[in-house]
Structures are given as structure tokens and as C-alpha cells.
Amino acid sequence: MRNPIESLGYKILTASSQAAASEEGLPRLSRRGFMVLGTALGSSCSMISSAKQDEPQAATAGVDPAAAPTRTEPNKNFRTPSTRGPVPRNPDNNLPATGASSGITFSRVAVTQPYIAMTFDDGPHPNNTPRLLDMLRERNIKATFYVIGRNVDLYPNVLRRTVSEGHEIGNHSFTHPILSKMSDSAVREELTKCRDAVARAAGIQPRTMRPPYGALLQRQREWIHAELNYPTILWSVDPLDWKRPGPSVVTSRILAGTTPGAIVLSHDLHGGTVDAMPATLDGLLSKGFKFVTVSQLLAMATAPGQVAGQ
């Protein structure tokens, strides 16, 4: 049963999102009220409970998934900074996505070269994800998207574009619940429904999973790995973009925390995070980092015992 405070907060935040989408009807949640609720509920994958302000399903209930466009115009409130000078490009990486690495949980990987994996959670989003895909394509970067099955059903064409441009899709559950508080059968349903949504939309299946909020018991990780063949992917760099600190802060935190073998957590759910990506990606490229998908990074592990995992 949902916590009544969480239920109330979700309803208020959803109402605010719907008002923002229609610009009339329901009143907007005040800034102070949102901050109070955000403090009480937390948000993003790195905190328990999620503020739903930016989640597309809250603003698009009843939308026909088949009618979702492959590319959508960015929301007028989001402004992607223009890049000055030539855009650096990630080198072509013809690398395997499977290898001898073993383990159940990974937050980073021991590698001998400066390879890293950028990961984006909670999409697909109708505005932010296409903008991000443009940025990644311009720089020849392949990333890993941990998608919510419910959003995949809303925006299947956005997912199809993501896959067609060579990015990896990971399982992030169907409704973004706290899996560690659920029964095994309920967890299984969340993961299989997300897997099936991805298969319907793009004809592929995820190779890895990331639990919402990073909340998954070791026992659960073990049976998920044994039954569904999903390693649990966490992260080694978290810019806390769910707090909306501003694009420059997101960029500086990622640049400061990233080292070879890092798995970087971000959210294409948030417009400010996507705004931070041009400077972030260019800064990482200028430092000599090379971008690969999570599965490619796992396959590079120098030795099973050196993988940071369980």
C-alpha cells in the first residue's frame, strides 16, 4: 500500500505538471510548496521517492502511444547553450558488448584505458531525450538509457530513435517503485513489463538493469541475475541533478568526479541536466575520456576480481 504522504505529494505534483502542460485549469504548485514536498519526498534515482514534476506520463495521460512523434520540438522553457567552435567527437569504438567479466553488482569497472559510460535514467522524455540524442550524435557518443516501461509505452518512437542511433537500453522497471520493499513476484512483474515494453517498441531486450533509487537487496540482485541475466548497475558519479542545481554545477560535478572506468548517473527526465550536457561531454572529451555503453565497459574489465561490484 502506498504511503499516504507519498500519495498526496504525487497527486499535488501531478496536478502541477498537468497545469504546466495545459497552461490553464489546475493551479500551479507554488515554489515554496514544491520545495517543501521535494524535501519530504526526495527525488531521482539516488533518493528514495521521486518528485514527479518532470515525468512525461503525468502531463500526457490518455495520449495514444502510437501517435508519439519520433522527434518533438523542445519545450520553450529549455534552452540548449550553443557550442562555440568545433565540437569534439568521440572516437569510433568497435568494441564487444559481452565479455568475460563476472559479477552481480557494478558501480564502476577496472579498465586500463580512459573509457567511461554515461547513463541517463527515467526516460524516454518527449522533449529532453530527442535534444540529448542530437547532442550525442553530434559528438559520436553512445550512451546507456535506463528507461521506465510506462514511458516507453507513451513514447515508443523516441525509444526507437534511441536504439537506431546505437545507444544501449537498460531496464529501469515499469513504474519506478522502490523494489527493495516489494515481493519477488512484484519485482519480477516490474522488470518483465519494462522488458516487454522495450521489445514491443524496438524489438530488442535490455542487457542490464538499474533499480530505481539504487534500492535493491543483495538477495534480490542475486535472483535477478540468475533468473533474468541482469547485472545490477549502480554508479560511481552522481551530480545530484535531481536537486536542479543548474547546468554549470551538474557539469562541474561530473567533470570533477569522473575517472577511468566510471559509470556516470544523470537523468534525461530533467531539462537542466540536458542543458548541461554540451559542456559536460565536451569537457570529458577534452580530458581524453572515451565513451562506451555499460555493456561494453563491463566487457573491458581487466580481471573479474578487479570489477567494483559484488
Secondary structure, 3 states (H helix, E strand, C coil): CCCHHHHHHHHHHHHHHHHHHHCCCCCCCCHHHHHHHHHHHCCCCCCCCCCCCCCHHHHCCCCCHHHCCCCCCCCCCCCCCCCCCCCCCCCCCCCCCCCCCCCCEEEECCCCCCEEEEEEECCCCCCHHHHHHHHHHHCCCCCEEEECHHHHHHCHHHHHHHHHCCCEEEECCCCCCCHHHCCHHHHHHHHHHHHHHHHHHHCCCCCCECCHHHCCCHHHHHHHHHHHCCCEECCCECCCHHHCCCHHHHHHHHHHHCCCCEEEEEECCCHHHHHHHHHHHHHHHHCCCEECCHHHHHHCCCCHHHCEEC
